[in-house]
Amino acid sequence: MMNKAFTLKTLGGLFLVGTAALATNAEAATVDFQGMTAATYGNANETTGAFIGGCPDSNCFAQNGIVVGTVGDPTDSGAHYHRQGTSGDREAQYHPDSTGLYVRMADLSNFSLQNIYLNVTNGEAGGNFVLYGYSNAINNGLLTVAGGTSGGAGSSSDPEGGNTAPIASYVVANDGTFDQNVTLSDLLAADSDWGDIGAFWLTFQGFNHSPTVNYALGSYPDWDIRIDDITLDAPVSSVPVPGAVWLFGSALLGMIAQGRRKAMI
């Protein structure tokens, strides 16, 4: 009886895993930054300007239907992120002359962040990086002129999320050793809303503006983070499960119930 109960529970677990797997989108897309120019200046969070290739301007980086740009800084139009790596294996580099990386779909649809590779071993340790998830693809005014970085994280003059509050967040310590993929399971463990977002922003916590205007000398480390292999998929909470799976599930639950009745006789 113990073995039978274990087998039935195992089958039930396999059913749940199978339905979860079928509820993902087979059309996942990845940004590996191959073909990126030396620097990217476009503001992917704003609607200003003409949309060219899915970007607010021609200076965003677009690949496989995904747009990667910066967040518009009203005090510095020159904020950007860099190209790093070799010609055969490119990465994006974010350090203190930028507002971070802002990522969304070119068609403005929602998605789940399945994977993002982060490496903080190249810069000075100290502080934290944070991923913010937003409900919408376009979020104008994430940075405000008032306050600059002097207000700090969460201040009323310049809150960490800008004019639009994020629905999810995930913190990565800038400890000088972090070098790994952050996966959807990691994100969901921190906040369930990561399964259905319209955009996300990678930034240095408490330091959202680019430093040419707002950098307080001595207040922040000279960080350097490398980003690669950003994979987006359909929202995990809104993809319908095929009817055949539900039929299989009903049959399996019937087998479980029958097994329990026999065990009680």
C-alpha positions as CSV (number, residue, x, y, z in Angstrom):
1,M,0.0,0.0,0.0
2,M,2.9,2.4,0.7
3,N,4.4,1.8,-2.7
4,K,1.0,2.2,-4.4
5,A,0.4,5.5,-2.6
6,F,3.9,6.7,-3.5
7,T,3.3,5.8,-7.2
8,L,0.0,7.6,-7.4
9,K,1.5,10.7,-5.8
10,T,4.4,10.6,-8.2
11,L,2.0,10.3,-11.2
12,G,0.0,13.3,-9.8
13,G,3.3,15.3,-9.6
14,L,4.2,14.3,-13.1
15,F,0.8,15.5,-14.3
16,L,1.3,18.9,-12.7
17,V,4.8,19.2,-14.2
18,G,3.5,18.2,-17.6
19,T,0.7,20.8,-17.6
20,A,3.2,23.5,-16.5
21,A,5.5,22.5,-19.4
22,L,2.7,22.6,-21.9
23,A,1.6,26.0,-20.6
24,T,4.7,27.7,-21.9
25,N,5.2,29.1,-25.4
26,A,7.3,27.2,-27.9
27,E,8.2,30.5,-29.5
28,A,10.6,31.7,-26.9
29,A,13.0,34.4,-28.2
30,T,16.5,35.3,-27.0
31,V,18.8,38.4,-27.2
32,D,22.5,37.5,-27.4
33,F,23.6,40.9,-28.6
34,Q,25.3,39.6,-31.7
35,G,25.4,42.4,-34.2
36,M,25.3,45.2,-31.6
37,T,27.1,48.4,-32.3
38,A,29.7,49.9,-29.9
39,A,27.1,51.7,-27.8
40,T,23.2,51.9,-27.6
41,Y,21.6,55.2,-26.7
42,G,17.9,54.7,-27.5
43,N,15.3,55.1,-24.7
44,A,13.1,51.9,-24.9
45,N,10.7,53.0,-22.2
46,E,9.3,56.1,-24.1
47,T,6.9,56.7,-26.9
48,T,8.6,59.9,-28.1
49,G,9.9,60.0,-31.6
50,A,9.2,57.6,-34.5
51,F,9.2,53.9,-33.8
52,I,11.9,52.4,-36.1
53,G,12.4,48.7,-35.9
54,G,10.2,48.5,-32.8
55,C,12.3,51.2,-31.0
56,P,11.5,54.8,-30.2
57,D,14.4,55.7,-32.4
58,S,17.1,54.0,-34.5
59,N,19.5,53.8,-31.6
60,C,17.7,51.0,-29.7
61,F,18.9,47.4,-30.1
62,A,16.3,45.0,-31.5
63,Q,16.8,41.3,-32.0
64,N,14.2,38.5,-32.5
65,G,11.3,40.8,-31.7
66,I,12.8,42.0,-28.4
67,V,13.9,45.6,-27.8
68,V,16.8,46.5,-25.5
69,G,17.5,50.2,-24.7
70,T,18.1,52.6,-21.9
71,V,15.7,54.5,-19.7
72,G,15.2,58.2,-20.7
73,D,17.0,60.6,-18.4
74,P,15.7,64.1,-18.6
75,T,19.0,65.5,-17.3
76,D,21.3,63.6,-19.7
77,S,20.4,62.5,-23.2
78,G,23.8,60.8,-23.6
79,A,23.2,57.9,-21.3
80,H,24.0,54.5,-23.0
81,Y,25.2,51.0,-22.5
82,H,28.2,49.4,-24.2
83,R,29.1,46.4,-26.3
84,Q,31.5,43.9,-24.7
85,G,32.8,40.4,-25.4
86,T,34.3,39.0,-28.5
87,S,33.0,39.2,-32.1
88,G,31.7,35.6,-31.7
89,D,30.2,36.1,-28.2
90,R,28.9,39.6,-27.6
91,E,27.6,40.9,-24.2
92,A,26.1,44.2,-23.1
93,Q,28.0,46.2,-20.5
94,Y,26.4,48.5,-18.0
95,H,28.5,50.8,-15.7
96,P,28.2,54.3,-14.3
97,D,27.4,56.3,-17.4
98,S,24.0,54.9,-18.0
99,T,20.5,54.5,-16.6
100,G,20.7,50.7,-17.0
101,L,18.9,48.4,-19.5
102,Y,15.2,48.5,-20.3
103,V,13.8,45.4,-22.1
104,R,10.4,44.9,-23.8
105,M,8.8,43.2,-26.8
106,A,8.8,45.2,-30.0
107,D,5.0,44.5,-30.4
108,L,4.5,45.8,-26.8
109,S,3.0,42.4,-25.7
110,N,3.5,40.9,-22.2
111,F,5.9,38.1,-21.5
112,S,7.7,36.1,-18.8
113,L,11.4,36.6,-18.3
114,Q,12.8,33.1,-18.6
115,N,16.5,33.8,-18.3
116,I,19.1,36.6,-18.1
117,Y,22.8,36.1,-17.6
118,L,24.5,38.5,-15.2
119,N,28.2,38.9,-14.4
120,V,29.5,41.4,-11.8
121,T,33.0,40.1,-11.5
122,N,34.6,42.9,-13.7
123,G,33.9,46.0,-11.5
124,E,34.3,47.3,-8.0
125,A,32.1,45.5,-5.5
126,G,29.5,47.2,-3.4
127,G,25.7,48.0,-3.5
128,N,23.1,46.1,-5.4
129,F,21.7,45.7,-8.9
130,V,17.9,45.4,-9.1
131,L,15.5,44.1,-11.8
132,Y,12.2,45.9,-11.8
133,G,9.2,44.4,-13.7
134,Y,6.4,46.6,-15.0
135,S,2.8,45.8,-16.0
136,N,3.1,47.8,-19.2
137,A,5.6,47.8,-22.1
138,I,5.8,51.7,-22.3
139,N,6.5,53.7,-19.1
140,N,7.3,57.3,-19.7
141,G,9.0,59.3,-17.1
142,L,10.6,56.5,-15.1
143,L,13.3,59.1,-14.1
144,T,12.4,62.6,-12.8
145,V,14.4,65.7,-12.8
146,A,13.6,66.5,-9.2
147,G,15.8,65.0,-6.6
148,G,18.4,63.3,-8.8
149,T,20.2,60.5,-7.0
150,S,20.4,62.6,-3.9
151,G,17.0,61.4,-2.8
152,G,18.1,57.8,-2.8
153,A,16.0,54.7,-3.2
154,G,12.4,55.1,-2.4
155,S,12.5,58.9,-1.7
156,S,9.5,61.0,-2.6
157,S,11.6,63.2,-4.9
158,D,13.0,60.4,-7.0
159,P,11.6,57.0,-6.1
160,E,13.4,53.9,-7.3
161,G,10.6,53.1,-9.7
162,G,10.2,56.6,-11.0
163,N,6.7,57.8,-12.0
164,T,5.4,54.3,-12.5
165,A,5.6,51.8,-9.7
166,P,7.0,48.4,-10.6
167,I,4.9,45.2,-9.9
168,A,7.9,43.0,-9.3
169,S,11.6,43.3,-8.2
170,Y,14.7,41.0,-7.9
171,V,17.9,42.1,-6.2
172,V,21.4,40.9,-7.2
173,A,24.2,41.8,-4.8
174,N,27.2,43.5,-6.5
175,D,29.5,41.3,-4.5
176,G,32.3,40.8,-7.1
177,T,31.5,37.1,-7.4
178,F,28.0,36.9,-9.0
179,D,28.3,35.1,-12.4
180,Q,25.3,33.1,-13.3
181,N,21.9,32.9,-15.0
182,V,18.9,34.3,-13.3
183,T,16.0,32.1,-14.3
184,L,12.2,32.4,-14.1
185,S,12.1,30.0,-11.1
186,D,14.5,32.4,-9.3
187,L,12.3,35.4,-10.1
188,L,9.0,33.7,-9.2
189,A,10.5,32.7,-5.9
190,A,10.9,36.4,-5.2
191,D,7.7,37.7,-6.8
192,S,4.9,35.8,-8.6
193,D,4.3,38.7,-10.9
194,W,7.4,38.0,-12.9
195,G,5.4,35.5,-14.9
196,D,3.5,38.2,-16.7
197,I,5.2,41.6,-17.3
198,G,5.2,44.2,-20.0
199,A,8.9,45.3,-19.5
200,F,11.7,45.1,-17.1
201,W,14.5,47.5,-16.1
202,L,18.0,46.5,-14.8
203,T,19.5,49.4,-12.8
204,F,21.9,50.0,-9.9
205,Q,19.9,50.4,-6.7
206,G,19.6,54.0,-5.5
207,F,21.5,55.3,-8.6
208,N,19.0,55.6,-11.4
209,H,20.3,58.7,-13.2
210,S,23.4,58.8,-15.4
211,P,26.4,60.2,-13.5
212,T,27.4,63.0,-15.9
213,V,24.9,65.3,-14.1
214,N,23.9,63.4,-10.9
215,Y,26.8,61.3,-9.9
216,A,27.8,62.0,-6.2
217,L,31.6,61.4,-6.0
218,G,32.6,58.7,-3.5
219,S,29.0,57.6,-2.9
220,Y,28.9,54.6,-5.3
221,P,31.4,51.9,-6.4
222,D,32.7,51.9,-10.0
223,W,30.6,48.9,-10.9
224,D,30.6,46.9,-14.1
225,I,27.9,44.3,-15.0
226,R,27.8,42.2,-18.1
227,I,24.5,41.0,-19.5
228,D,23.7,38.3,-22.0
229,D,21.2,35.6,-23.2
230,I,18.0,37.4,-22.3
231,T,15.2,34.9,-23.1
232,L,11.5,36.0,-23.1
233,D,8.5,33.7,-23.5
234,A,4.7,34.0,-23.2
235,P,3.2,34.9,-19.9
236,V,3.1,31.8,-17.8
237,S,-0.2,32.8,-16.2
238,S,-2.2,33.4,-19.3
239,V,-1.3,30.6,-21.8
240,P,-4.2,28.2,-22.2
241,V,-3.5,24.5,-21.4
242,P,-4.5,22.2,-24.3
243,G,-7.8,20.3,-23.9
244,A,-6.1,17.0,-24.3
245,V,-4.1,17.7,-21.2
246,W,-7.2,18.3,-19.1
247,L,-8.7,15.0,-20.4
248,F,-5.5,13.2,-19.4
249,G,-5.6,14.9,-16.0
250,S,-9.2,13.9,-15.4
251,A,-8.4,10.3,-16.3
252,L,-5.3,10.3,-14.0
253,L,-7.3,11.8,-11.1
254,G,-9.9,9.0,-11.6
255,M,-7.2,6.4,-11.4
256,I,-5.9,8.0,-8.2
257,A,-9.4,8.0,-6.7
258,Q,-10.0,4.4,-7.7
259,G,-6.7,3.4,-6.2
260,R,-7.6,5.0,-2.9
261,R,-11.0,3.3,-2.8
262,K,-9.3,-0.1,-3.3
263,A,-6.8,0.6,-0.6
264,M,-9.6,1.3,1.9
265,I,-11.4,-2.0,1.2
